[in-house]
Amino acid sequence: MDKNILWAKKARGLDGTSKWLPLSQHLLDTKFVISMLYEHYLSEHQRKIIQKAVVNQLDSSAAKQVVAFTGLVHDIGKATPAFQTKPSYQGLGDLDEMLMERLFSKGFVPDDYLSLLSRSNRSPHAMAGENILEHFGVRNDIGSIVGGHHGKPLEYDSDCDNIDTFSDNYYYEMNSNNPIHIKWFNLQKELFEWALSENGYDDVRQIPKINDVSAQVIIEGLLVMADWIASNEKYFPLFEENQTECDNLQQRMENGWLSWFKNTRWEPKFNADADQYYQENFGFTPRGFQRKIFNTIKNTPNPGIMIVEAGMGMGKTEVALSAVEQLAQKQNCDGMFYCLPTQATTNAMFNRILTWLSKVSAMDDESKDIQLVHGKSALNRNYANLPKNIDIGEDRAAGVMVNQWFSGNKTAILDDFVVGTVDQLLLLALKKKHLALRHLGFSSKVVVIDEAHGFDSYMQTYLCRALQWLGKYHIPVVILSATLPAQKRMDFINSYLDKSSVDDKVYNNLSYPLVSYSDGNDVKVLDDFEPIKQTTDVMIKRMSGDNSDLINKVKEMLSDGGICGIIVNTVKRAQTIGQMFIDYFGTEKVDILHASFLDTDRSVKERSLLKEIGKKDAITKRPKLKIVIGTQVLEQSLDIDFDILFTDLAPMDLMLQRMGRLHRHAKNNANRPIKLKNPQLYVLSINDNYEYEEGASFIYGDLLLMRTQYFLPNQINLPNDISKLVQQVYDFSIPIKLNDDLNSKYKSAYEDYHIKIQSKKISASTYILDNYDDVHANLIGWLNNDDKQQDDSDAKGLAQVRDGDDTIEVIMVKANDDGGYSILGEKDDISNDVAMGDLEATIKLAKNTIKLPQMFSKNYNIEKTIDFLEKFNKQYLSNWQFQPYLKGSLGIILDENNQFTLSNHVLTYDKNIGLTVE
């Protein structure tokens, strides 16, 4: 057979010389790698999915055999003139000519072969591979895996007619009697039969059918991964120009695999005793709440999804991490994905998971890989300081490390332990190139979704579809929340189990804490926890005055000192009120926190608040008088304790979340001022006409605000009233009684709410992955959508799974007198260091980011804004694009007054109140 005249790779080698790799060698490399990945990378859980899907199997080796076959034939589409006549991308003219001469000498191209095929781009090699395989009798369950190994399967069944429509791309000559046509056909047939024989098949009919789409997706992801590893010259070197065969095949395979493979897979141990587990891993004895959940999982034969609803400070994080080990052990998983809504909450959780994983690693005496996945993960100090696999020698003690191969955007999710923002999970349900890789990563991990109450209808549409696919993979999922509306709780469970029924014990259960979970296809609840000993009665007081009335009330309540929190719904309102309070009380006594601060300034503010009014510090460190004014960021991630709280009206679940910062730590109770001994919540902007501040109406809609105001009692017992209040607001079948005028307003708000919800669902459906049951018996069309111009970039994908306008983030610096620039608040010029590529300087600069107000990123002006900023950066900050941490970033340079003009608006930055616009 003339298979060694065909090339798979042509490139300039690491030593600068022209190199190539025969197609047959690359196929053997990929078969070896995918076989090793099957044995040593896939979890037992994933292997069982594939084994179960392989029809007519005699033993488990049939599954591995068919997986190896996909590796051996994945690039058979390169055995075509359309591919073999392609010139190299790096201009290796001599190598191109040598390979073409070989084809000519064997009769595969005519004398005028320099006249290349005019339509070769119509038969890309992945498509050609699926066509050739089908032509030789391979079914599309396997053929579509090969057709999609470059990230996207074929779109239509008719694409498998490409071999007939563009037969010259496959045989050079369209006439089937032409000797060149026959040559190519015979070569492809010989290559196919060689692949059958190499893989242990005597006939194409011996190839078993892969009868489950979930298994096909896993195999496609594994094939993409194997192809990438086998294509890496560091692991599998290219040949010299005159070399046609490998001198020592076994040595090549072993060296290649060992160069890539670092750590063995995690095999979690069975833990029978909750007290022992908690003591060893967290250093304390579990609460009754935690112990009961631990024992429930231990005694559940076939766990799937678990939703844990419990109050702040109950230890849900420890519940989740212990559940990860238990569920992984029960379901033969070998990793974890832990996600939260924001980068700030994700970074905070990363540190806790790092501590836990370090203990797991030490007890196992094996190193563990971890990835932190969000837009600024590289700037996380704890993550950046972890040892990398390239630095680790054989004698290093077990610990947590970062495997560099998995650090790319598309490969991070393939690592063992991954902490990231929830977008990474939502992308599981987005039709996007290389989606199979993401499914490969998730189908081996226990998934934890923390703070799940924060999803809007748009994001929940993606989440529910992701849960459905995770349910088909039977991947354990743990969802954590302070509380969920009953409908959302039911939607999550039904999505995972692919049901549509309403389970009364789940839907109408007002118990708190509450755990809803599945055992096989059955849904169960855990609601008989011991009564919570420490409860808090919060007095609710309504205020309808203006900002002056607010200042007077705060002054009255803080006459003897105290820590006051004021949480409002918009940045602009926080800045307006904040400036008034600074003018009255002074800068030292007032802190403002919201999203329109530089990330670095916000981090400093958060650390300062945690030090002053957080959990860990002694009582004596609490200031005598402090006023903290902020937006939702105060309710999301900061463990701080207010003596008294004022808040704008918001939906009930968010109000309760905010209350969690009121008298949060009992250790402070003895030292609270007399007036503030009892928890008091003042709700702002409430009036009998049910009219709301414009920003609140825009963000939340009047329906939820009206229902929250209606059901808001004069006193709330935390945590016992949480579930009841949330269900009252979100169960729209519970009526509210209003006068005729207000009832008309309510009906209008009700209609607007449901129109908005439906609009969000329709908008999400454009790119959402199909319902599992609507996917056919193979992967053809799996990633089809109506947008042929879809941007497959990661940034665009992340934007598609979140609702709302795009945002523009910039790096902000301040101009110096000498023409350079410095970090805000610092005098040293940093511009020369950045231009010279100083790593410390560029990382420091990259952290100084801020999001521009959304008025600059509306659909009608975002392109104009970006165009202006790009021109500005090209003129003043062009060298940023040559620095790894700054490439792709946009910057603005403030003048001596901390101002920058953008689209006829003046941006002003103040370290006390943030970024304002005039």
N, C-alpha and C positions, 0 to 999 in steps of 0.2 A: 504494500500500500504506500502511496505517496503522501501520507499524512504529514511527514516531517518537512515538506516544502511549504506548508501553510503556517502563517504567523498569527500569533495572538496579541503580542506586545512588541512595540518598537519604541525605543526611547534612547536618549543620551544617558549613559550610565553615570553612577556617582563619581566615576573616575574621568568622565568627560568623553569617553569613546562611545561609538555607536554600538548598541546592543539590541538583541531581539529575544523572543521566546517562542518556540514552536507551539502551535495550537495544541497538539497532543500532550505536550508537557504541562501546559497551563490547565488542561482538563484533568490530568492526573493529580496535579497539585491541589486543585479545587476539590476533587473527590476525596483526597486524603484529609484535607482540612475540614470539610463538612462532616466527614465520618468521625473525626476526632471531636468536633464540636458537639455532635450528637451524643457521644459518650461522656465527654468531660465538661461541656458547657451547659447543655440543656439540663433542666431539672428533671427529676423523676416524674414530676407532674406533667411536664410537657411531653416527655417520651410516651407516657400513657395515653395522652390525647392522640398522638400520631399512631401508636400501636392499635388503639381502638378503632381508628378511622381506616386502617389498611384492611381492605376486604379480602376474604379468603386466606387470611394469614394462617400459617401452620405453627409459627412460633414468633417470638418477639424480634428475631433477627430479620424478619421480612420487612419490618418498618425501617430499620437501619439500612437495609439493602436498597429500598426504593429512594430513600433520602440520598444515599451515595450516588445513585443513578442520576439524580437531578444535577449533582455536581459534575458528573462525568460528561453530561451532554449540554450543560447550560450554555456553552458558547459554540454549539454546532452550527449556529447561524453565521459564524465567521468563515465557515468552509464554503464561501460563495465568492464569485468574482466581484460582486458589489463591495464586499469588504476587503478582499485580498488585493484589489487594485488601488486601494486608498493610499495616498502618500502619507508619510509620517507628519505629525504635528510640529515636530521640532526641526524640520528641514533637513532630514538625514538622507540627502539625495543618493549617496553611494549605496547605502543600505537598501533604500527603495528599489534602486536599479538592480541590485544583486538578487533580491527576492523576486522581482518581475522576470528576470532572466531565467530563474529556476522554473517558474510557471511556464514560460515560453518553451524552454527546453523539453518539458514534459508534455507539451501539447495542450495546455490549458488555456492559452490565449493565442490569437492569430498573429500573423506577421505585423499587422498594424495595431498592435496592442496599446500603443501610446495614445490611440484614440479611445479615451476612457468612456465607460458607460454613462449615458446622459441622465439616467433616472435612478442612480444608485441610492440616493437619499430617501427614496420611497420604500426601501426595504431595510430598515435598521436591523442590526444583527439579532437583537432579541426577538423581534417579530419574525425574522427569517428562521430563527431556531424553532419557534413554535410551529411554523408552517412545515418545515422539514420533518419534524417529529410526527406531526399529524399525517404527513404524506407517507410515513413509514409505519403507520398504524398505532401510534401512541395517542391515548385519549387526552382530552383537554384538561382533565383534572391535574395531570402532570404537565402537559404542554403549556397551560396557562401560567404555571409557576415559572417555567423557563422564559416565557414571553414577558413576564413582569420582573425579571431579575435586575433590570436597571431602574426599578422604582415604580413603574406603572404598568399594569397588565394591559393587554390589547383592549380596545374599547368595544369592538363588535365582533360577532361570530364571522362576519364577512371579511374581517381582517385576515382570517385564515385562508382566504382565497388569493392572498398576495402573491403566492408562488405561481399562480396561473396568470394573474393580471400583469405581473412584472417578471415573467419567466427569465428574461435576459439577465436580471440581477442574480438569479440563482444558477444559470447555466451558460451565461455569456451569449449563447446563441438561442433564439427562440424556437428554431426548428428542432424538434426532438430527434430527428435522424442525423443532425449535424454531429460529426465526431467530437467537437468540443463540448457540445451539449451532453453527449453521452459520457464524456470524460468526467465532467462535473457531477453528473448524476451518480456514476459509479463510485466516485470518490466519497460523496456524501453517504452513500449506502454502505461502503466499506467502513467508513468512520463510525456510522451508527452500529453496524454489526460488531465492530471492535469494542464499542462501548458496552453493548449487551454482554459480550463475552467477558470483558474485564470485570463486569459487575456480577457475573455468575448466572446470567440469563441465557438460555438456549434459543429463546424465541420471544418476540415482542408480546405475545399473548401471556407470557409468564409474569409480566409486570402487573402487580396488583393495583387495584383501583383505590384512590384516596377518597373516601366517601364522605368527608366532612370538610366544609369550607374552613372551619377554625384550624384544622390540621394543615390545610393547604397554605393558609396565611403564615402559620409558624414556619413551615418549610421554606416558603418564599423568603421570609425574613432571614432564616438561617443561611439560605443560598446567597443572599446579598452579602451577608456578613462574611461567609466563607470566601466569596469572590474578592472582596476587599482585602482580606488577609493574604490570600494567595497571589494577589496582584501587587503586593507591597514588596519592592525589591530588597528591603532590609531583611525580610524573612525568606523570600524565594527569589534569589538573584536571577537576573536575565543572563542569556548566553552571549558569548562572544560572536562576532559576525559569522565565522566559519564553523561554529559549533552547532551540531544538529541533535545531539542526544546527551542525556545526563550521564556522567561517568559513574556516579554512585547514587542511585535513586533513593535507597533507604536512608543514607546519610543526609541527603537533601531534605527529605521529609522530616526527619527527626530534628535537624537543626532549625528548620523553618518553624515547626510547632513550638519547640522549646524557647525560641527567641520571642514568640508572642505570648505563650501561656505563662501566667504568673502564679495565681493562687487557686487552690482547689475550691470547689463549691461548698457553700455553707450547708451543713447537715445538722439542723437544730435538734437538740436532745429533748426527750420527754421530761417534762417537769410535773411531778405529782403533787408537790406541796407548795401552796401559795405563799405561806409565811417564809419558807426557805428561799423561794425564788426572789421575793421582794427584798429580803434582807441581803442576799448576795448581789443583786443587781441595782437596788436603789438605796440600800442602807437603812431601811425602816420596815416595820411590821405593817402589813396592809390593813386598811380599814375594812370594815365589814362589807361595804359596797364593793371594794376591789376584790376581796376574797371570794365573794359570791359570784362575780363575773368570771373569775379565774376558774372556779370549780364548775361553773356552767359550761364553759368551753371544754374543759377536760372531759365532761360527761356527755358531750354532744357528738354523736357518731359521724355526722356529715355536715359540718358547719359551712356556711356560705357567706351571707351578708349579716353584719351586726351593726345596729344603730344604737349608740350610747348617748342618752340625753341626761345631763346632770349639771348641777350648778358649778359656778366658779370655785376653785379650791378643793374640789372633790377628788382630784387625782386622776383625771381622764387620760392624761398623757401616759402615766404609768400603766393604766389599764390597757391602752393601745399597744404599748411596747411589749408588755407581757403577752398580750393576745397575738402579736406578730409571731413570737416564738412558738406559741401553742398551735396556732393555725398553720404555720409553715410546716411544723412537724407532722400534723395530722394530714395535710394535703400534699406533702412532698414538695413544697416550694423551697426556694433557696435564696430568697432575697426580700427586700422591702422597698416600697415607694411610699414616702410620707409627704403629703402636700398640705399647704395652707394658702390663704387668699392673697397675701401680699409678700413682697420681698422682705419687709421689716419683720413680719411674724415668722417667715421662713428662716431668716438668719438667726432669730432668737431660738427657734426650735432646733436648728442645726447643732447648736452648741450642746443642747441636752441630749440629742441623739448621738452625738460624738462621744459623750461620756458613757452612755449606755453601751454603744457598740465597742468601745475600748474594753469594757468589762467582758462582753461576750467574746471578744477576740482573745483576751487573756485566759478566760476559762477554757476556751477551745484550743488554746495554744496554736492558733493559726491566724495569719493576717487577714484583714477584711478590707475590701475595696469600697470606697464611698465616692459619690458625686454630689455636688451642690449645683442645682440647675435653675438659674434664672438669669436675667439680663446682666446682672452685676456680680455674679458669683465670683469672678476672678478678683474682685476687690474685697472679698471677705477675708479678713486677716487669718482667722482660725483655719479656714479652708486652704488658703494660699500657703500656710506654713506646714501643712501635712506633708510627710515624706512622699516622694514620687517613686513609682516603680523603677525608673531609670537610675535612682540614687541608692536603691536597696541592694545590699549584698546578701549572700547566702546566710551569713551568721547573724543577721539582724533579728532581734526579738520580735515576737508576734505583736501586731498593733494594727492601727487603722492607717490606710495609705490611699493614694490616688493613682490609679492605673491610667497613664497618659493616653493609651490607645482609645479609652472610652471617653475622653474629654471633649470630643467634638459635639456639635449641635445634634447630629443624627445618631451618635453612638452612646451618648451619656446614659440614656435610659436602658441600655443593654448591660450596664454594670450591676453588681450585686445589690448594693444599698444606695438608694437615691433619695435625696431630699430636694424638693422643688416647689415652685408655685403651682397652683391648681391648673393653670393653663396647660401644663405638661400632660395632665390627665385628660383634659378636655380635647386635646389634639388627637387623642385616641379615636375620637369620633369625627374627625375632619378628613374629608377626601383630599388627600395631599400626597405628593410623590414620596416614596419610601415609607408609606404608612405601615407596611408589613414589618419593618424594623421596630417600630414603636410597639406593635402588637407582640412581637417576639420578646421585647423587654418586659412588657407588663404581664405576659402569660406565665411568668415564673415567680412572680412576687406577690406577697401579701400587700394590699393597698390600704393605706390609712388616709382618710379625708378629714382634716381637722377644721373646726369653725365652719361647718357646712351650712349654717343658717344664712350665710351672706350671698347666696346665689340669686340673681334675678332670673326672670323667665327665659331670657335668651340663653344664658349660661346653663340653666338647668336643663334645657333641651339637649345640649351637648352632653351634659353629665349623665342624664338618663340613658342616652344612647350608648355612652361609654360603659355604664353599668350593665346594660344588656349584653354587650360583647364580653365583658369580664365574667358575667354569669355563664355565658356559653363556654368560656374557658374554665369555669368553675374555680375562679381565683377568689380567695377569701378577701372580703372588703370590710373594713371597720370605719364607720362614720361617727364622728364626734361632734356634738353640738350642745350649747346650753339648753336649747329647746328648738323643736321644729313644729311648724304647722302640721296638723294631722294629714292634710292632703299631700304635702311634700314628703312626709315620712312614708306614706303609702306608695307614692310614686317611685321613690327610691327602691323599695322592696319589690314592687311589681316589675320595675324595669329589670332588676337583677334576675328575677325568677321568670321573666317573660310572661307575666300574667296581667290580667286587667280587673281582677276582682277586688272587692273591698272587704278586708278582714276586720270585723267589729272590735276584736280585742286589741288591734293595733290602732285603728282609726279613731275609736271613741274612748281610748284609754287616757285618763287625766292623771294617772299616777306620776309621781316624780320623786326620785329619778326613775327613768324608764329605759329598759333595754329591749329592743325588738330584734329578733334574729331568725335565721332560717336554719333548718335541719333537713337537708335534702330539699324536697319541694314543700315541706311544711313550714308554717310561720308560727313562731312562739314568742312569748314575752316574758320578761323577768321584771316583776313589779312589786314584789313583796319584800322590799328592803326595810331594814330597821328604820324607825323614825329618825329624822335628822335632829341631832341634839342642839346644834347651834343654829338658831334661826334669828332673823332680824325683821322687826316691824318698821317699815318706812312710812313716815307721814307724807302724804301728797298734798301740796298746796299749789293753787293755780294763780298765775299772774297775768294780767292783761295790759299792763302799763308799757311805757316806752323805755328807752335806754337810761334815761335819767332816773326813772323809778327803780330800775334794776340796780343802779349804783347806790341809791339811797337804801335799798333793802340789804344789799351786801354790806354796806357800811354799818347798818344797824346790827346785823347778825354777827359781824366780826368785831364788835366793840371790845370784846375781851380777847381778841385774837382768834386764830383758827386757820384751817386750810380749806379754801373754797374752790370748787371746780365749776366752770361754766362751759357747757358743751352746746355748740350751735351747729346749724346744718350746712352752712356755706363758709368758704374762706373769706369772702368779702365781709360777711357779717362778723366773723371772728376778728378781722382787722379793725373794723369800725368800732366795735365794742372794746377791743383791746386797747386801742389808742386812747379812748375816753378813760379807761381805768388807769392807764399809765399816767395820763395827765393828772388824775385825781390822787392816786395812791403812790405813784412813783415807780420807776423802772425796777428797783430792787425787789419790790413786793409783787410784781405782776410778771407772769410768764405767758407767752402766747405760742401755741403749737398747732400747725396745720400743714397741708401738703405743699404750700408755696414758699417753703424755705429751701435753701441749698441743702442737699443731702447731708453734707458735713455739719452744717449748723443744726439741722434737725437732730442728728445723732448726738451732738453735744448737749442740746436741750433735753433730749430723752434721758441721757445718762445723769444729767444734773437733777432731773425730777426723781429718778429712781433713787438717787443718793439721798435726796432731801425727804421724800415722802413715800419711798418704796418699802418693800417688805424687810429687807435684810439688815437695815441699819438700826441702831439703837434709838429709843424714843427721844432721847435728849437731842438728837440731830434734827428733829422736825422743827422748822422755823416757827416763830410765834405767830406770824401772819403771812399767808401766801395765797395769791389768787392765780389760778391757772385757767386760761381761756383757750379753747381749742375746738376742733371739729371732730369728726368720727375717729380720727387717729387716736384720740384719748381713750376710746372704748375698745380698741382693737388689740393692742399688744402690750400696753404698759400696766404693770402690776403696781398701781399707785393707790393711795388711800386718802379720800377727801372727808373732812368733817361735815361739810354741807355741800349740796350739789344743786346747781341751776341748769336746766336743759331746755332747749327748744323742743316742742312737741315733735315726735317722730313715731313711726310704727311701733307697736307695743313690744315686739321682740328686741328692737334696738333700744327702746327705753329701758327695758330690763337689763340689757347688757351694760348700759351706762350706770344703772343703779349698782351694778357690781363693783364700782369704784367708790361707793359710799360706805363708810365705816367698814372697809374691806378687811382690816386686820384687827382682831380683838385686842391685841397687845397694846394698841394705842388708846383704847377706850378710857382708861383711868386718867389720861392726861388731856382729854378733849375739854374745851371750854364749857362752862355750865350751860350756856345757851344751845350748845351743839352736842349735848350728851346723847340726845335721841336723834336718830337719822331723819333728816328732812330733805325732801326733794321738791324744789320749786319748778313748776312747768310753765315755761314762758309762752307767750303768743297764743293764749287760749282765750276765746271769747264766746259768748252765747250765740253769735251768728255763724260759728264754724267757718270763719274766714282766717286764712293762714298767710304767713309770710311767703312771698313769691318764690323764693328759692326752695322752701320746703315743699310747696305744691309741685314744683317742677321735678324735684328729685323723687319724691315718694308718691305723688298723686293724692288727690283729696279724699279718695275712698278710704284708704288705710288710716289717714289722719283723722277723719271723721269717726270711724269706728273705734280708734284708739281713744279719742277724747270721750266718746260716749261710754265706753266700758272702763275708763280709768277710775279706780276707786279712790277713796280718801285715805286708805291705808293699804299697804301691800306687805304681805309676809313673804320674805325670801328665805328659802327657795320654794315654799309650799304653794304659793299662788301662781308661780311662773307658768305652768302648763295650762291652767284654766284660763288665764288672761290671754295667752297667745291664741288658744283655740277659739275664744270668743271673738277675737278680732278677725281671724283668718277663715273662720267658718261662716261663709256668707249666707248660709241657710238660717242662721240665728238673726232674727230681725232686730232693728232698732226703731224706737218710736220717736218721731219728730213731728213738729207742726207742718202744715201743708207747704209753706215756703221752703223750709229746710229739707223736707222730704223730696221736693222737686230737685233741690241741689244734690241730695244724696243719690237719686236715681241717675242724674246726669254724670256724677262722679263714678257710679257703678258701671255705666255704659262706657265711659272713657277708659276706665281701668281694664275692662275686658277686651276692648278694641286694641288697647296698647299691648296686652298680653298676647293676643292672637297675632298681632303684627310682628312681635318679637319672635314668635314661633315660626311664622312664615319666613321671616328674614333668616333665621338660623337654618332653615331647611335647604337653603341654596347649596351649601357645601357639606351638609351633614352626611355621615356614612349611612348607607341604607340599613333599614331594619334587617336583622340577621335572617329572618325567614324569607325575605325578598331577594336574597342573594342566591344565584343559581348554583348548579352543581360544580362550578369551577370559578376561577377568578376573572374571567373575561368580563369587562365592564364594571369591575368592583369599585374603581375610583372615578367613574364617569361623573361629570357634572355639567351644568348648562353653560358655565363660564369657560370658554375656550382660551381666554386670556388670563386665567388665574395665575397669580404670582405664587410660585412654590417656595418663596423664601421663608425662613423661620419667622422673621419679624411679621410678615403678612399673615402667616398662619396664626400666630399669637393674637393678632388683631381681630381675626375672623371669629375666634371663639369667645371674645369679650364684646359686649354691646357698647354702643356709644361712639362719639367722635374720636378720631385718632388724636393723640397728643404729640407734641414736639418737645423733646428734651434737649437742653443745651448745657454746655459747660460754661460757667460764668467766671470771668476774671476781671481784674481792674487795671486800667491803664496806668503806667508810670510816666514820670516826666521825661524820661530818656527814650521813650518810644517802645519800651517793653511792656510787660504786664506781670502782675503778681496775684497770688491767692488773696481773696478778700480777707481783710483783717491782718494781713502780713505785709511787711515792707520790702522783703527781699524779692528782687526780680527773678522770676523763674523761667522767663522766655528763652534765654540762651541754653539753659540746661535741657529744656524740652527739645529745642532745635538740634542739640547734640545727641539726643537719644538717651539721656540719663534715665535709667529705669525707675529709680526712686522718685524722681521729679514727675515723670509721666503718670505713674500710678497715683501719686498725690493729686495731680491735676485732674485725672479722670474721675476722682471721687466727688469733685465739685460740680455736681449736676443739679439741674432744677427743671421742672416742667413749666413751659410757658402757659399762661392762662388759655383756656379753651377758645376764647374769642379769636385766637390766631390760627386755629386748626379746624375751622368749620369746613364743610364740603366746598363752599364757594370761595374760600380764600387760602386753604392750606397749601396749595401749590405755589401761590404767590408768596406766601411766607417763606416756604422752603427755598424757593428760587432766590429771594433776597438774601437769606442767610448763607446759602451756598456761594453767592457772589462775594458777600462780605468775607467769608472764610477763605475763599480763594485769594482775596487781596491781602488779608491781614494775618491769617492763621494757616496758610497752606502747608507748612511743614508738619502739622498734626497728622496728615494723612500718611506719613512715613513711619509713624510710631505705632507699635502693636496695640497699645491700650487706648489710643486716640483715633485710630483709623475709622472713618465713617461717622465721627462725631462732628457736631456743629457747635460753634462757640460764639459768645457775645462778649464784648469788652466794654465794661462800664467806665464812664468818665469820672472826673474828680468828685462829682456829686452823686456817684453811684447810680447813674442814669444811662439808659440806652434807648435810642429812638427806633421804633419798629412800626412800619405801616401807619405813620402819622400819629402813633401813640407813644407816650413816654413811659418806659418801664423804670421804676425806682426800687432799689433794694435797700431794706433796712433790717439790721440784724435782730431788731426787736419785734417787728410786725411782718417781715417777709417781703415778698414781691408784690408791688401794687402797680396799677395801670391808670394813666390819665389820658 
